[in-house]
Amino acid sequence: MEKQMADRDVARDRAAKLLVKRGSGSSFSQQEAKQNHDNRLPDRQRKPGSLSTVSFIDEPRDVNIHPSLKLENTYQLKPKQKFSESMVHNILKEVLESYLAEEKYEPELCKQMTKTISEVVKARVKEMIVPRYKVICLVHIGQLTDQGMRMGSRCLWDAAYDTFSSYEFRNNSIYAVGMVFGVYYE
């Protein structure tokens, strides 16, 4: 009986060392666990360098933290409110002109500006609160030299409800093209 308990303790200590090496999810730090272990066992039972940890992985926990919200199908196939191309065009014009009016072409700055302008335009368009539309915003900025450029885009499209708006901006140093797609999400 004592031999079985001793074997069990040795196995437990080996498992604890492996958990410590791998970084187990215990509530104690390694130092606290060693102090608690040393204080708990008498000297004759304690092995030098042994350490035990407490793992909470097997304890049951409340999985349903947030109650699930059940939504029913609406079977709404067309929007109650359409995506306004003219309002989006005005937003693109305002944002591109305000951000890029005095800018000169610098590759790193333009790289960051495309992200910033895209996020600003997307946020402003979402403020219009057009329900059930997915908003996709693309902004391209480049150096204005004697080059020509063509841009195109392709996607599945429902001509009755999906729409887009674009605006081109130019100053002495850069050009910018902003496009916003409003895709009806059934």
One Martini backbone bead per residue (centre of mass of N, CA, C, O) as a GRO file, in nm:
protein
  186
    1MET     BB    1   0.059   0.062  -0.023
    2GLU     BB    2   0.302   0.253   0.014
    3LYS     BB    3   0.420   0.201  -0.267
    4GLN     BB    4   0.182   0.316  -0.429
    5MET     BB    5   0.196   0.600  -0.308
    6ALA     BB    6   0.487   0.657  -0.392
    7ASP     BB    7   0.441   0.620  -0.698
    8ARG     BB    8   0.225   0.838  -0.721
    9ASP     BB    9   0.408   1.072  -0.624
   10VAL     BB   10   0.619   1.046  -0.845
   11ALA     BB   11   0.424   1.089  -1.082
   12ARG     BB   12   0.321   1.364  -0.988
   13ASP     BB   13   0.598   1.507  -0.991
   14ARG     BB   14   0.658   1.465  -1.289
   15ALA     BB   15   0.406   1.611  -1.394
   16ALA     BB   16   0.473   1.882  -1.258
   17LYS     BB   17   0.741   1.932  -1.408
   18LEU     BB   18   0.615   1.936  -1.689
   19LEU     BB   19   0.421   2.171  -1.636
   20VAL     BB   20   0.639   2.376  -1.568
   21LYS     BB   21   0.794   2.360  -1.835
   22ARG     BB   22   0.521   2.432  -2.007
   23GLY     BB   23   0.323   2.613  -1.853
   24SER     BB   24   0.093   2.612  -1.654
   25GLY     BB   25  -0.249   2.689  -1.544
   26SER     BB   26  -0.190   2.839  -1.262
   27SER     BB   27  -0.243   3.031  -0.965
   28PHE     BB   28   0.050   2.992  -0.912
   29SER     BB   29   0.351   3.038  -0.855
   30GLN     BB   30   0.633   2.863  -0.831
   31GLN     BB   31   0.715   2.969  -0.554
   32GLU     BB   32   0.444   2.925  -0.405
   33ALA     BB   33   0.425   2.623  -0.457
   34LYS     BB   34   0.686   2.543  -0.312
   35GLN     BB   35   0.612   2.658  -0.034
   36ASN     BB   36   0.351   2.496   0.008
   37HIS     BB   37   0.485   2.219  -0.023
   38ASP     BB   38   0.698   2.247   0.204
   39ASN     BB   39   0.486   2.308   0.440
   40ARG     BB   40   0.310   2.041   0.414
   41LEU     BB   41   0.554   1.859   0.428
   42PRO     BB   42   0.745   1.653   0.563
   43ASP     BB   43   1.080   1.585   0.545
   44ARG     BB   44   1.058   1.269   0.484
   45GLN     BB   45   0.856   1.319   0.219
   46ARG     BB   46   1.040   1.519   0.098
   47LYS     BB   47   1.173   1.604  -0.206
   48PRO     BB   48   1.422   1.722  -0.365
   49GLY     BB   49   1.283   1.945  -0.603
   50SER     BB   50   0.994   1.931  -0.554
   51LEU     BB   51   0.674   1.988  -0.738
   52SER     BB   52   0.352   2.139  -0.720
   53THR     BB   53   0.048   2.178  -0.905
   54VAL     BB   54  -0.239   2.363  -1.012
   55SER     BB   55  -0.503   2.257  -1.221
   56PHE     BB   56  -0.803   2.396  -1.406
   57ILE     BB   57  -0.887   2.225  -1.666
   58ASP     BB   58  -1.104   2.007  -1.525
   59GLU     BB   59  -1.285   2.220  -1.443
   60PRO     BB   60  -1.582   2.339  -1.430
   61ARG     BB   61  -1.746   2.576  -1.646
   62ASP     BB   62  -1.902   2.856  -1.761
   63VAL     BB   63  -1.977   2.872  -2.095
   64ASN     BB   64  -2.242   3.057  -2.068
   65ILE     BB   65  -2.195   3.382  -2.047
   66HIS     BB   66  -2.364   3.445  -2.303
   67PRO     BB   67  -2.657   3.464  -2.415
   68SER     BB   68  -2.825   3.350  -2.669
   69LEU     BB   69  -2.931   3.492  -2.976
   70LYS     BB   70  -3.230   3.458  -3.144
   71LEU     BB   71  -3.278   3.464  -3.491
   72GLU     BB   72  -3.490   3.534  -3.739
   73ASN     BB   73  -3.604   3.513  -4.035
   74THR     BB   74  -3.697   3.770  -4.278
   75TYR     BB   75  -3.711   3.751  -4.592
   76GLN     BB   76  -3.539   3.997  -4.703
   77LEU     BB   77  -3.474   4.095  -5.050
   78LYS     BB   78  -3.514   4.406  -4.994
   79PRO     BB   79  -3.457   4.722  -4.935
   80LYS     BB   80  -3.573   4.998  -4.755
   81GLN     BB   81  -3.288   5.131  -4.810
   82LYS     BB   82  -3.081   5.301  -5.007
   83PHE     BB   83  -2.779   5.358  -5.143
   84SER     BB   84  -2.610   5.667  -5.147
   85GLU     BB   85  -2.412   5.793  -5.390
   86SER     BB   86  -2.397   6.102  -5.338
   87MET     BB   87  -2.309   6.094  -5.041
   88VAL     BB   88  -2.051   5.928  -5.088
   89HIS     BB   89  -1.918   6.123  -5.284
   90ASN     BB   90  -1.899   6.357  -5.078
   91ILE     BB   91  -1.724   6.209  -4.875
   92LEU     BB   92  -1.485   6.152  -5.059
   93LYS     BB   93  -1.423   6.445  -5.131
   94GLU     BB   94  -1.374   6.560  -4.847
   95VAL     BB   95  -1.151   6.364  -4.751
   96LEU     BB   96  -0.944   6.385  -4.981
   97GLU     BB   97  -0.910   6.698  -4.972
   98SER     BB   98  -0.830   6.726  -4.668
   99TYR     BB   99  -0.578   6.520  -4.668
  100LEU     BB  100  -0.436   6.600  -4.981
  101ALA     BB  101  -0.393   6.902  -5.066
  102GLU     BB  102  -0.066   6.942  -4.940
  103GLU     BB  103   0.059   6.690  -5.049
  104LYS     BB  104   0.336   6.486  -5.097
  105TYR     BB  105   0.522   6.243  -5.239
  106GLU     BB  106   0.542   5.961  -5.010
  107PRO     BB  107   0.546   5.634  -4.971
  108GLU     BB  108   0.498   5.600  -4.659
  109LEU     BB  109   0.273   5.806  -4.628
  110CYS     BB  110   0.078   5.685  -4.843
  111LYS     BB  111   0.044   5.414  -4.710
  112GLN     BB  112  -0.092   5.531  -4.452
  113MET     BB  113  -0.315   5.706  -4.587
  114THR     BB  114  -0.484   5.481  -4.712
  115LYS     BB  115  -0.576   5.362  -4.443
  116THR     BB  116  -0.694   5.614  -4.311
  117ILE     BB  117  -0.896   5.700  -4.531
  118SER     BB  118  -1.051   5.438  -4.544
  119GLU     BB  119  -1.153   5.445  -4.246
  120VAL     BB  120  -1.296   5.719  -4.258
  121VAL     BB  121  -1.493   5.659  -4.485
  122LYS     BB  122  -1.624   5.410  -4.360
  123ALA     BB  123  -1.730   5.552  -4.106
  124ARG     BB  124  -1.902   5.769  -4.251
  125VAL     BB  125  -2.084   5.567  -4.402
  126LYS     BB  126  -2.188   5.415  -4.145
  127GLU     BB  127  -2.338   5.674  -4.028
  128MET     BB  128  -2.585   5.647  -4.229
  129ILE     BB  129  -2.739   5.387  -4.176
  130VAL     BB  130  -2.750   5.126  -4.379
  131PRO     BB  131  -2.921   4.855  -4.387
  132ARG     BB  132  -2.775   4.557  -4.507
  133TYR     BB  133  -2.487   4.678  -4.574
  134LYS     BB  134  -2.189   4.639  -4.732
  135VAL     BB  135  -1.871   4.795  -4.676
  136ILE     BB  136  -1.637   4.899  -4.933
  137CYS     BB  137  -1.297   5.031  -4.916
  138LEU     BB  138  -1.096   5.212  -5.160
  139VAL     BB  139  -0.748   5.331  -5.173
  140HIS     BB  140  -0.549   5.520  -5.407
  141ILE     BB  141  -0.197   5.613  -5.415
  142GLY     BB  142   0.005   5.833  -5.626
  143GLN     BB  143   0.230   5.937  -5.852
  144LEU     BB  144   0.250   6.231  -6.046
  145THR     BB  145   0.298   6.169  -6.379
  146ASP     BB  146   0.349   6.052  -6.721
  147GLN     BB  147   0.100   5.854  -6.670
  148GLY     BB  148  -0.104   5.573  -6.703
  149MET     BB  149  -0.431   5.457  -6.570
  150ARG     BB  150  -0.606   5.152  -6.487
  151MET     BB  151  -0.916   5.063  -6.333
  152GLY     BB  152  -1.056   4.764  -6.177
  153SER     BB  153  -1.359   4.565  -6.105
  154ARG     BB  154  -1.483   4.255  -5.946
  155CYS     BB  155  -1.817   4.112  -5.899
  156LEU     BB  156  -2.085   4.023  -5.751
  157TRP     BB  157  -2.404   4.149  -5.886
  158ASP     BB  158  -2.683   4.357  -5.800
  159ALA     BB  159  -2.825   4.599  -5.989
  160ALA     BB  160  -3.071   4.684  -5.804
  161TYR     BB  161  -2.885   4.725  -5.509
  162ASP     BB  162  -2.606   4.757  -5.597
  163THR     BB  163  -2.327   4.987  -5.530
  164PHE     BB  164  -2.130   5.286  -5.626
  165SER     BB  165  -1.845   5.506  -5.551
  166SER     BB  166  -1.637   5.773  -5.692
  167TYR     BB  167  -1.307   5.945  -5.661
  168GLU     BB  168  -1.094   6.198  -5.793
  169PHE     BB  169  -0.756   6.303  -5.711
  170ARG     BB  170  -0.555   6.613  -5.759
  171ASN     BB  171  -0.225   6.730  -5.767
  172ASN     BB  172   0.107   6.804  -5.823
  173SER     BB  173   0.200   6.499  -5.691
  174ILE     BB  174  -0.088   6.352  -5.665
  175TYR     BB  175  -0.303   6.067  -5.668
  176ALA     BB  176  -0.656   5.972  -5.614
  177VAL     BB  177  -0.864   5.678  -5.542
  178GLY     BB  178  -1.205   5.641  -5.447
  179MET     BB  179  -1.391   5.348  -5.326
  180VAL     BB  180  -1.743   5.256  -5.281
  181PHE     BB  181  -1.918   4.971  -5.168
  182GLY     BB  182  -2.268   4.867  -5.188
  183VAL     BB  183  -2.374   4.562  -5.044
  184TYR     BB  184  -2.627   4.358  -5.032
  185TYR     BB  185  -2.731   4.181  -4.728
  186GLU     BB  186  -2.939   3.902  -4.689
   0.00000   0.00000   0.00000
